[in-house]
Amino acid sequence: MATMKCFKLQEWGKPGAYAEAPVPTPGSNDVLVRVKAVGLCLSDVHMFRSEPGSDPFASVMDPGFILGHETSGVVESWGANVSDLRKGESVVLHHVQHCGRCEFCERGLEMHCTFFKRGDIMVTRGSGLDGGLAEFVVVPRDELVSVGDDDPVRYAPLMDAGITAYSACMKFIPRLRPGDFAVVIGIGGLGAYGIQFIKMMSAARVIAVDNLDQRLDYAKELGADFVVKSDKDAKAKIMEITKGRGIDGLVDFAGVNQTMQLAADVVRPRGFISVPGMGGGSVTLGWNKMATTAEFALSLGSSRKEMREVCQLALEGRLRIDMETFNWDQIHEAYEKLEKGQLSGRAVILVQ
């Protein structure tokens, strides 16, 4: 049996490890993808740090799976029922697996698929099931999108950071009007796209919030109209910028106590707070705790429709995609830089 190199989470509470695994075989509706690039995510580090049985990962899945949920590559082979791809065609993989039959899948909300949902998270490639940090990966045909002859490497970081940010921001972007204010908290791998999507698809003025000066400088490069340091004075500064008006749309990519409280403090009536950040924070909501008629949502994953839309924006050259690439033997180094916040763009592993 042919084998391939891969990188697995072997045990909870320990870093991932290099390993070997059998080359997967595509079923009749599947595609075998030769992996070219994989983006690394902070949620991987959260899995490394998880104690056995702890939420949200170790309580609902077993270790021993191949990591990597931001995957791009080229078509290697396909099953008997696949007829619309060619060998060597560039493709990207949706980071959400779905059954296609449940109520949510029928409504185009694959990120809530009841078959793959475990507690508050989804089990998918690189998170409970074998992912893309390997030479090959098998994926159902309807969970990948072709990008033709474009370089698949530049799309890898979009397959979670880009499309998760897009999904989180699109919960309020259609509601924004000229004169409105939107806040992006956390200008890391996802926040960089959040700023771009809001500026591209609305007339709102964007306030970027982060605790690092270099990230606030980065936010200005990406088009943020204002920047605010994430400290005890952040609320006052935001209210000063908006002249006491408050915020119409806010996305929190950190999701810690401090940022979630800030969101509740600055949102205005009819405003919307979207929290994709999984920092483990919480906030008390209720009368006199948040503006009346304001809405709050925890944002999870993305849909295939949103993936196609983000890929189209990238194909048209409308997205700035910053990444720092690493070779296969530098995976540990890349994760270390990710955890320490030392990256210039998304960490992307060049697989082959």
NORPE-V725582 format. One record per residue. N is the residue number from 1. RES is the residue in three letters. PSI is psi in radians with two decimals (* if undefined). Layout:
n=N res=RES psi=PSI
n=N res=RES psi=PSI
This chain:
n=1 res=MET psi=2.27
n=2 res=ALA psi=2.45
n=3 res=THR psi=2.91
n=4 res=MET psi=2.75
n=5 res=LYS psi=2.61
n=6 res=CYS psi=3.07
n=7 res=PHE psi=2.03
n=8 res=LYS psi=2.70
n=9 res=LEU psi=1.81
n=10 res=GLN psi=-0.64
n=11 res=GLU psi=2.54
n=12 res=TRP psi=2.51
n=13 res=GLY psi=0.08
n=14 res=LYS psi=2.67
n=15 res=PRO psi=2.81
n=16 res=GLY psi=2.90
n=17 res=ALA psi=2.57
n=18 res=TYR psi=2.50
n=19 res=ALA psi=-3.11
n=20 res=GLU psi=2.67
n=21 res=ALA psi=2.77
n=22 res=PRO psi=2.51
n=23 res=VAL psi=2.17
n=24 res=PRO psi=2.68
n=25 res=THR psi=2.22
n=26 res=PRO psi=2.45
n=27 res=GLY psi=-3.03
n=28 res=SER psi=-0.47
n=29 res=ASN psi=0.26
n=30 res=ASP psi=2.90
n=31 res=VAL psi=2.34
n=32 res=LEU psi=2.08
n=33 res=VAL psi=2.26
n=34 res=ARG psi=1.95
n=35 res=VAL psi=2.35
n=36 res=LYS psi=-0.64
n=37 res=ALA psi=2.59
n=38 res=VAL psi=2.17
n=39 res=GLY psi=2.52
n=40 res=LEU psi=2.55
n=41 res=CYS psi=2.60
n=42 res=LEU psi=-0.42
n=43 res=SER psi=-0.49
n=44 res=ASP psi=-0.78
n=45 res=VAL psi=-0.68
n=46 res=HIS psi=-0.64
n=47 res=MET psi=-0.71
n=48 res=PHE psi=-0.66
n=49 res=ARG psi=-0.09
n=50 res=SER psi=2.32
n=51 res=GLU psi=2.60
n=52 res=PRO psi=2.26
n=53 res=GLY psi=-0.04
n=54 res=SER psi=2.68
n=55 res=ASP psi=2.69
n=56 res=PRO psi=-0.13
n=57 res=PHE psi=-1.01
n=58 res=ALA psi=-0.23
n=59 res=SER psi=-0.26
n=60 res=VAL psi=-0.03
n=61 res=MET psi=2.79
n=62 res=ASP psi=2.57
n=63 res=PRO psi=3.09
n=64 res=GLY psi=0.21
n=65 res=PHE psi=2.73
n=66 res=ILE psi=2.30
n=67 res=LEU psi=3.02
n=68 res=GLY psi=1.84
n=69 res=HIS psi=0.16
n=70 res=GLU psi=1.52
n=71 res=THR psi=2.41
n=72 res=SER psi=2.73
n=73 res=GLY psi=-2.69
n=74 res=VAL psi=2.66
n=75 res=VAL psi=2.24
n=76 res=GLU psi=-0.86
n=77 res=SER psi=3.09
n=78 res=TRP psi=2.88
n=79 res=GLY psi=3.04
n=80 res=ALA psi=-0.49
n=81 res=ASN psi=0.05
n=82 res=VAL psi=2.19
n=83 res=SER psi=0.09
n=84 res=ASP psi=0.31
n=85 res=LEU psi=2.81
n=86 res=ARG psi=2.70
n=87 res=LYS psi=2.35
n=88 res=GLY psi=-0.06
n=89 res=GLU psi=2.40
n=90 res=SER psi=2.32
n=91 res=VAL psi=2.74
n=92 res=VAL psi=2.61
n=93 res=LEU psi=2.27
n=94 res=HIS psi=2.42
n=95 res=HIS psi=0.03
n=96 res=VAL psi=2.18
n=97 res=GLN psi=2.66
n=98 res=HIS psi=2.75
n=99 res=CYS psi=-0.46
n=100 res=GLY psi=-0.03
n=101 res=ARG psi=-0.42
n=102 res=CYS psi=3.01
n=103 res=GLU psi=-0.76
n=104 res=PHE psi=-0.71
n=105 res=CYS psi=-0.71
n=106 res=GLU psi=-0.50
n=107 res=ARG psi=0.09
n=108 res=GLY psi=0.40
n=109 res=LEU psi=1.08
n=110 res=GLU psi=-0.43
n=111 res=MET psi=-0.18
n=112 res=HIS psi=0.28
n=113 res=CYS psi=2.16
n=114 res=THR psi=-0.41
n=115 res=PHE psi=-0.67
n=116 res=PHE psi=0.01
n=117 res=LYS psi=2.37
n=118 res=ARG psi=1.87
n=119 res=GLY psi=-2.20
n=120 res=ASP psi=0.03
n=121 res=ILE psi=3.05
n=122 res=MET psi=2.53
n=123 res=VAL psi=2.16
n=124 res=THR psi=-3.10
n=125 res=ARG psi=2.18
n=126 res=GLY psi=-0.06
n=127 res=SER psi=1.36
n=128 res=GLY psi=-0.54
n=129 res=LEU psi=2.78
n=130 res=ASP psi=2.26
n=131 res=GLY psi=-2.65
n=132 res=GLY psi=-0.11
n=133 res=LEU psi=1.22
n=134 res=ALA psi=2.99
n=135 res=GLU psi=-0.55
n=136 res=PHE psi=2.69
n=137 res=VAL psi=2.51
n=138 res=VAL psi=2.38
n=139 res=VAL psi=2.44
n=140 res=PRO psi=2.50
n=141 res=ARG psi=-0.66
n=142 res=ASP psi=0.15
n=143 res=GLU psi=0.29
n=144 res=LEU psi=2.74
n=145 res=VAL psi=2.35
n=146 res=SER psi=2.43
n=147 res=VAL psi=0.44
n=148 res=GLY psi=-2.18
n=149 res=ASP psi=0.15
n=150 res=ASP psi=2.73
n=151 res=ASP psi=2.04
n=152 res=PRO psi=-0.38
n=153 res=VAL psi=-0.74
n=154 res=ARG psi=-0.25
n=155 res=TYR psi=-0.29
n=156 res=ALA psi=-0.87
n=157 res=PRO psi=-0.27
n=158 res=LEU psi=-0.35
n=159 res=MET psi=-0.03
n=160 res=ASP psi=-1.03
n=161 res=ALA psi=-0.80
n=162 res=GLY psi=-0.90
n=163 res=ILE psi=-0.49
n=164 res=THR psi=-0.72
n=165 res=ALA psi=-0.72
n=166 res=TYR psi=-0.84
n=167 res=SER psi=-0.74
n=168 res=ALA psi=-0.71
n=169 res=CYS psi=-0.57
n=170 res=MET psi=-0.14
n=171 res=LYS psi=-0.38
n=172 res=PHE psi=-0.30
n=173 res=ILE psi=-0.77
n=174 res=PRO psi=-0.29
n=175 res=ARG psi=-0.20
n=176 res=LEU psi=2.45
n=177 res=ARG psi=2.84
n=178 res=PRO psi=2.36
n=179 res=GLY psi=-0.24
n=180 res=ASP psi=2.84
n=181 res=PHE psi=2.44
n=182 res=ALA psi=2.52
n=183 res=VAL psi=2.38
n=184 res=VAL psi=2.04
n=185 res=ILE psi=2.15
n=186 res=GLY psi=1.67
n=187 res=ILE psi=1.04
n=188 res=GLY psi=-2.50
n=189 res=GLY psi=-0.61
n=190 res=LEU psi=-0.71
n=191 res=GLY psi=-0.56
n=192 res=ALA psi=-0.68
n=193 res=TYR psi=-0.60
n=194 res=GLY psi=-0.80
n=195 res=ILE psi=-0.81
n=196 res=GLN psi=-0.75
n=197 res=PHE psi=-0.74
n=198 res=ILE psi=-0.75
n=199 res=LYS psi=-0.65
n=200 res=MET psi=-0.62
n=201 res=MET psi=0.20
n=202 res=SER psi=3.00
n=203 res=ALA psi=0.20
n=204 res=ALA psi=2.69
n=205 res=ARG psi=2.34
n=206 res=VAL psi=2.28
n=207 res=ILE psi=2.09
n=208 res=ALA psi=2.37
n=209 res=VAL psi=2.24
n=210 res=ASP psi=2.86
n=211 res=ASN psi=-0.01
n=212 res=LEU psi=2.27
n=213 res=ASP psi=-0.68
n=214 res=GLN psi=-0.54
n=215 res=ARG psi=-0.57
n=216 res=LEU psi=-0.65
n=217 res=ASP psi=-0.71
n=218 res=TYR psi=-0.71
n=219 res=ALA psi=-0.69
n=220 res=LYS psi=-0.72
n=221 res=GLU psi=-0.60
n=222 res=LEU psi=-0.11
n=223 res=GLY psi=0.08
n=224 res=ALA psi=2.39
n=225 res=ASP psi=-0.55
n=226 res=PHE psi=2.68
n=227 res=VAL psi=2.53
n=228 res=VAL psi=2.29
n=229 res=LYS psi=2.39
n=230 res=SER psi=1.57
n=231 res=ASP psi=-2.93
n=232 res=LYS psi=-0.29
n=233 res=ASP psi=0.08
n=234 res=ALA psi=-0.76
n=235 res=LYS psi=-0.86
n=236 res=ALA psi=-0.69
n=237 res=LYS psi=-0.71
n=238 res=ILE psi=-0.73
n=239 res=MET psi=-0.54
n=240 res=GLU psi=-0.77
n=241 res=ILE psi=-0.73
n=242 res=THR psi=0.10
n=243 res=LYS psi=0.73
n=244 res=GLY psi=0.00
n=245 res=ARG psi=-0.70
n=246 res=GLY psi=-3.09
n=247 res=ILE psi=2.38
n=248 res=ASP psi=-0.56
n=249 res=GLY psi=2.39
n=250 res=LEU psi=2.34
n=251 res=VAL psi=2.23
n=252 res=ASP psi=1.82
n=253 res=PHE psi=0.00
n=254 res=ALA psi=-0.93
n=255 res=GLY psi=0.57
n=256 res=VAL psi=2.98
n=257 res=ASN psi=-0.83
n=258 res=GLN psi=-0.78
n=259 res=THR psi=-0.63
n=260 res=MET psi=-0.63
n=261 res=GLN psi=-0.71
n=262 res=LEU psi=-0.76
n=263 res=ALA psi=-0.81
n=264 res=ALA psi=-0.53
n=265 res=ASP psi=-0.50
n=266 res=VAL psi=-0.19
n=267 res=VAL psi=2.51
n=268 res=ARG psi=2.93
n=269 res=PRO psi=2.39
n=270 res=ARG psi=0.11
n=271 res=GLY psi=2.98
n=272 res=PHE psi=2.28
n=273 res=ILE psi=2.16
n=274 res=SER psi=2.18
n=275 res=VAL psi=1.60
n=276 res=PRO psi=-0.28
n=277 res=GLY psi=2.31
n=278 res=MET psi=0.84
n=279 res=GLY psi=0.02
n=280 res=GLY psi=0.17
n=281 res=GLY psi=3.03
n=282 res=SER psi=2.87
n=283 res=VAL psi=2.58
n=284 res=THR psi=2.15
n=285 res=LEU psi=2.62
n=286 res=GLY psi=-3.03
n=287 res=TRP psi=2.30
n=288 res=ASN psi=0.18
n=289 res=LYS psi=-0.42
n=290 res=MET psi=2.64
n=291 res=ALA psi=2.42
n=292 res=THR psi=2.50
n=293 res=THR psi=-0.02
n=294 res=ALA psi=2.67
n=295 res=GLU psi=2.62
n=296 res=PHE psi=2.29
n=297 res=ALA psi=2.39
n=298 res=LEU psi=2.18
n=299 res=SER psi=2.24
n=300 res=LEU psi=2.16
n=301 res=GLY psi=-2.59
n=302 res=SER psi=2.96
n=303 res=SER psi=2.90
n=304 res=ARG psi=-0.63
n=305 res=LYS psi=-0.79
n=306 res=GLU psi=-0.64
n=307 res=MET psi=-0.79
n=308 res=ARG psi=-0.68
n=309 res=GLU psi=-0.73
n=310 res=VAL psi=-0.71
n=311 res=CYS psi=-0.66
n=312 res=GLN psi=-0.72
n=313 res=LEU psi=-0.68
n=314 res=ALA psi=-0.71
n=315 res=LEU psi=-0.60
n=316 res=GLU psi=-0.01
n=317 res=GLY psi=0.45
n=318 res=ARG psi=-0.04
n=319 res=LEU psi=2.38
n=320 res=ARG psi=2.06
n=321 res=ILE psi=1.73
n=322 res=ASP psi=2.32
n=323 res=MET psi=2.73
n=324 res=GLU psi=2.04
n=325 res=THR psi=2.59
n=326 res=PHE psi=2.57
n=327 res=ASN psi=2.94
n=328 res=TRP psi=-0.68
n=329 res=ASP psi=0.11
n=330 res=GLN psi=0.35
n=331 res=ILE psi=-0.78
n=332 res=HIS psi=-0.73
n=333 res=GLU psi=-0.71
n=334 res=ALA psi=-0.76
n=335 res=TYR psi=-0.66
n=336 res=GLU psi=-0.77
n=337 res=LYS psi=-0.63
n=338 res=LEU psi=-0.84
n=339 res=GLU psi=-0.58
n=340 res=LYS psi=-0.02
n=341 res=GLY psi=0.59
n=342 res=GLN psi=0.19
n=343 res=LEU psi=2.63
n=344 res=SER psi=1.48
n=345 res=GLY psi=-3.09
n=346 res=ARG psi=2.43
n=347 res=ALA psi=2.20
n=348 res=VAL psi=2.20
n=349 res=ILE psi=2.20
n=350 res=LEU psi=1.96
n=351 res=VAL psi=-0.77
n=352 res=GLN psi=*
